[in-house]
Amino acid sequence: MAVFTLSAPEQTTLLELFAFTPTEGRVASLLRDGKSTQEITQTLKIATSTVRFHLARIFEKTGTSRQAQLVRLLLVGPTPQEP
């Protein structure tokens, strides 16, 4: 069985790749690191509704609609588009 190592893009790379705001970048990084919405709320000391707002914007900017899709994208980065 093959073992693959995924290198997660750094937060600044996420900001550049997806045009995230700094807070969106922090939320995305924490989500990528396996944190729950509640843990992100506690870590960033912001309201749950604020985290959800940022997540909605992150989904929009990344073209994802499910959290699993988003986390995968944040872990491996975007794949090149077919010509």
C-alpha positions as CSV (number, residue, x, y, z in Angstrom):
1,M,0.0,0.0,0.0
2,A,1.4,3.4,-1.0
3,V,1.7,6.2,1.6
4,F,1.3,9.7,0.4
5,T,2.5,12.8,2.3
6,L,0.4,15.9,1.9
7,S,2.0,19.3,2.4
8,A,-0.4,21.9,3.5
9,P,-0.1,25.3,1.9
10,E,1.0,28.0,4.3
11,Q,-1.5,30.6,5.4
12,T,0.1,33.3,3.2
13,T,-0.2,31.0,0.2
14,L,-3.9,30.4,1.0
15,L,-4.4,34.2,1.1
16,E,-2.7,34.5,-2.3
17,L,-4.3,31.5,-4.0
18,F,-7.9,32.2,-3.0
19,A,-7.9,36.0,-2.2
20,F,-8.8,35.3,1.4
21,T,-8.9,38.2,3.9
22,P,-6.6,37.7,6.8
23,T,-9.4,36.4,9.0
24,E,-10.6,34.0,6.3
25,G,-7.0,32.8,6.1
26,R,-6.9,32.1,9.8
27,V,-10.3,30.4,9.8
28,A,-9.2,28.3,6.8
29,S,-5.9,27.3,8.4
30,L,-7.6,26.3,11.6
31,L,-10.2,24.2,9.7
32,R,-7.4,22.6,7.6
33,D,-5.7,21.7,10.9
34,G,-8.8,19.8,12.0
35,K,-10.4,22.4,14.3
36,S,-14.1,22.4,14.7
37,T,-16.2,25.6,14.3
38,Q,-16.5,25.8,18.1
39,E,-12.7,25.4,18.5
40,I,-12.1,28.1,15.8
41,T,-14.6,30.4,17.7
42,Q,-12.6,29.9,20.9
43,T,-9.2,30.2,19.3
44,L,-10.0,33.4,17.4
45,K,-12.2,34.8,20.2
46,I,-15.0,35.6,17.7
47,A,-18.7,34.7,17.6
48,T,-19.9,31.5,16.1
49,S,-21.9,33.5,13.6
50,T,-18.8,35.3,12.5
51,V,-17.0,32.0,11.9
52,R,-19.9,30.8,9.9
53,F,-19.9,34.0,7.9
54,H,-16.2,33.6,7.1
55,L,-16.8,29.9,6.2
56,A,-19.5,30.9,3.7
57,R,-17.1,33.3,2.1
58,I,-14.4,30.7,2.0
59,F,-16.7,28.2,0.3
60,E,-17.6,30.8,-2.2
61,K,-14.0,31.8,-3.0
62,T,-12.8,28.2,-3.3
63,G,-15.8,27.0,-5.3
64,T,-16.5,24.2,-2.8
65,S,-19.8,23.4,-1.2
66,R,-19.0,20.8,1.4
67,Q,-16.5,20.9,4.3
68,A,-14.8,17.7,3.2
69,Q,-14.1,19.2,-0.2
70,L,-12.8,22.4,1.3
71,V,-10.5,20.6,3.7
72,R,-9.1,18.5,0.9
73,L,-8.5,21.6,-1.2
74,L,-6.8,23.4,1.7
75,L,-4.6,20.4,2.3
76,V,-3.4,19.7,-1.2
77,G,-4.0,23.0,-3.0
78,P,-5.8,23.5,-6.2
79,T,-5.3,21.2,-9.1
80,P,-4.3,22.6,-12.5
81,Q,-7.2,23.0,-14.9
82,E,-7.3,21.0,-18.1
83,P,-6.4,23.1,-21.2
